[in-house]
Amino acid sequence: MPNLLGETSGLMAFVRTVEAGSFSAAARDLNTTPSAVSKSVARLEKKIGTRLFLRSTRALTLTQDGQLFFERVAPLLRELDSSDEAIRSQAVPSGRLRISMPGELAPLLLPGLFDRFATTYPDLHLDIGLTDRFVDLIREDYDVVLRVGDPALGDLIVRHLADLPMAVVASPRFLKSWGMPGSAEALADVPFARFMSGGIVTPLRLADGRTVIPSGRVDCDSGAALIYAARSGLGAAYLLRCLVARELNDGILLDLAPEIALPKLPFNALHAFGRTVPLRVKLFCDFMAGEAKVIAAI
């Protein structure tokens, strides 16, 4: 591999083209022209001796070599881009902070984020996406993502924020019909409103490592839908306890398995900045660690 220390402009053009999806979009981000971006990428391809993109009049597609190159180069450029901010650790954070978080947790996390964090750091521009899918942090250009569950393996940096308790809940009407399951095994006979993603039903996990694949006639792809189904008596639901704390407190939903040990799920912040974490990301993660402990105790 040739020395690429003198190819910063070409590397930036390549990475931004991949992230933005076209030479034109990358040019807008880099404040230059599509022609300049295309020429920079072409020079980079000539330098390393391989095609990074397949070009046509309608599409721009990464080659296999281009994908491998992007996965190696993008994190390095992110770290380089943020290094000056890390050195100025006492500076006031500014610029864009792009965040992805689960939609179900947004009502618990956004009030503090907007009322306290945003007020404390007025020079930050917050760009927030709410989705339960696992976004491609690098390709979709997120600074940090918040996710519940074991993180996927890879080069991302994982900061553990808290462990969130789970619960099996049902309506009083459902409980009258089905009664309280006396054991973990009995849960297998209880109809559930099930969480399904990509055609796969999420199993009910027990603290001892066993799993139960619930049966039921209602399948949902969001926690909010599961809560409504459970409230309507259509089945039990396996959810983060913090999502149904109000319903449990008001008696709208009941804990169906108070004596059955359920595991807690890790709540993490993930980013791709390596050891050189921008101040804006560090401060956000510190703030979210405090918020996570609050919702874990609900």
N, C-alpha and C positions, 0 to 999 in steps of 0.2 A: 504494500500500500504506500503510495507516495506521501510526502510531507504535505499536510493540509493546513499548516499554521498560517499560510498566506491566503487562504481561501475563505476567509470569514464571510465576505459578502455572498459568495456562492452558496455556502452552507446555510446562511440565513435565508436566502432566496428559496433554496430547496425545501427547508423545513416549513417556512410559511406557506409555500405552495401546497405542500401536503396537508397542512392544517386547514388552510382556507379553501382548498379544492380546485383552484385555478390560478393561472398566472395573473389574471386581472384582479382577483380578490387579494392575492398576495401583494400585488403592486400597490393597492390602496393601503394596506397595512404598513408597507415599507415606505410609503410616500415617494414612489417612483413610477415608472411606466411598465406595462406588461412586456414590452420588448426588452427592457433592461433586465427584468427578472428572468425571462426566457434565455437571454444570452448568458447571464450569470450561471444558470443551471447547466447550459450547454458547455460552458468552460469547465465547470466542475466535473461533468461527465467525461470530458476529454482528459482531465487531469487524473481521474481514478480509473479510466479505461473501461467503463461499463455504462450501459443505458440505465438511467434511474426511472424514466417515465416512458410509457408508450403513448405517443401523441397521435391524435386524429382531429378532424375538424369539429367533432362533437364531444370528445372525451379526452381526459388526461388520466392515465391509469399507472399506478406504481408497478414496476417490475418486481420480481422476487428479490433481486439484488437491491432495488430501491427500498423495499420494505425493511430489509435487514439493516441497510445503511441508516434509514430514518430512526429505527429503534435504538441504534447506538448513538447517533449524533444529537437527536432532539434533547435528551436529558442533559447532555454536556452543554449545549447552548443555553438551556434554561438556567443551569448553575452559573455559567459565565455571566448571563444577563442580570442575575440577582446578586452577584458577588459584591458590587459596590454598596448595595443596600445592607448587606450583612456586615460590612466593615463599619458602616455608619450606624451602629446598633442603637445609638441614642437619638437618631433622627426621628422626626415625625413621619409615620407611615403615610404614603400617598400612592396614587395610581389606581389601577383597576385590580379588584380582588374578585375573581370568578369562582363561584362555589356551586357544588351540586349536593343536594341533600334529599333524603326520602320525603315524599309528599306527606305521609302520615305523621311524621315528626315535626313538620313545619309549624303547626299551631302551638307546639310546645317550645320550639327553638326561635322562631322569628320574632316574637315580642321582645325578648331580651336582646336579640341581635339588632333590632331597629331602635329600641328605646335607649339602650345603654352603649353597645359597641359602636354603632354608627354615630351616636352623639359624641362619644369620646374621641373618635378619629374622623373629623369632618372632611379631611382631604382624601379619604378613600372613596372610590367609586365602586359600589357593590353591584355585582352581576350574579344573580341567584337563579339557579335552575332547580325545579322540584321534579324529581322522577325516582321511581323505584328500580329502574333498570341500572345495570352496572355500566356507567358511561366509560368511554375510552378517554382516560384523563389527559393523555398526551395529544392524541389526534384531535380531540374536541376542545383542546386548549383550556382546560380547567386548572386553576391554581391548587385547589384542594377539594376533596370530596368527602362527605360524611356517609358512612355505611354501617348497617347493622349486620352482624354475622362474621364468620371467618373470612378474612380478605383473601382474594385470589393470589397465588404465587406470582412473583415477578420482581421487577426492579423498583417498585414503589416503596416509599418510606411509610411505615405504618405507626401512627401514634395512638395508643390505646387510651380512650377517654373514660369509659365506664363499662360495667356489666349490667345489662338491663334484664330484670325479672320477666318471666313469661307467666301466662295464666290461661286456664281453660274456663270459658265463661258460657253461660246460657241464660235464657229468660226464665222468670218464675213459672210461666205457663209450660215451658219445655220441661222444667224440673218436675212439675206435677205429673207429667206423662211418663217420663223416663226414670225419675229418681236419681239419687246420687250414685255414681259408680263407686263400688267399694274397693276397687283395686285398679292398678294400671292396666291389667288384662281386660277389665270390664270396659275400658274406654274404647276398645276395638269394636264393641257392639253398639256404641252410641253414634247416631247420625250427626255429621258435622257440616257446617258451611266451610268449605275447604279453600285454602289458598292454592291457586294453580298458576304456574308461569311456564310458558313454552310447552304446554301440554303435559306438564309434570306436576303432580300433587305434592305439596310440601308435607313431609311426614311430621308427626307429633313426636318430639324427642323427649326422652326421659333422662333424669339425672344419672342413672346407672349405665347409660349408653344405649339402651334399647330404643327402638323406634316403632311407632304404630302408624300404619297408613290408614288414615280415617276414611270411612265411607260416608256417603251423603249425596243429596240430589241438587245441591247448590254449590257451584264453583265460582270463585271470584279472583280477580287479579289485583285487589287492593284491600288494605286493612279497613278502610272506611266501609266498603261493601260488606265485608265480613261482620262488622259491628251491626249494621242495619239488619242483616240476615239473622243474626243471633237475637237481636231485640224483637224480631218478628216471630221468634219461636221456630224458625226453619232448621235449626241445628245448633250444636255447640260450636264454639270458635276458639282457636288456639292463636293467641295474640300477645304482643307486648303488653304487660300490665299497665304501663303508663298511658296507653291508648284508651283504656277502658276504666281508668281510675274514677272518673266522674260517674259513669254508669254504675259501677260497683258501689260507690258511696251513696248514690240515690236509690239503690235497690232495683234499678231497671234491669241490670244484669247481676247474676250471682256467680260466685266462684264454684265451679263444678268439681274441682279436684283439689281442695285445700290441703288434703293429707298426702297428696302424690307429689313427690319431689320432681321438679322440672328444672332443667339447666337454665342458666342465665346466658344471654347472647352478648358477645362483645360489641361495643359501639366504638368505631375507630374513625380517625381522620387520616386520609391518605394523600400524599403528594409525591411529585417526581423531582424534587429539588436536591436530592442527596443530602449531604451534610451542610451545604450552604443554603440555609433556609431564609427566604426573604423575611424581613421584619413583619410585613403585613400578614404573612402566613403564620408566623410564630405567634403573633398576638391573637390572631383569630383562633388558633388551636388552643392557646391558653384560656381564652374566654369560653370556648366550647367545652373544655374539660370541666369548668365550674358549672355550666348549664347542665351537662350530662349527669353530674353527680346529683343535681336537684331532681331531674326526671327519674333517675334510677331509684330514688327514695320515695317516689309517689306511691 
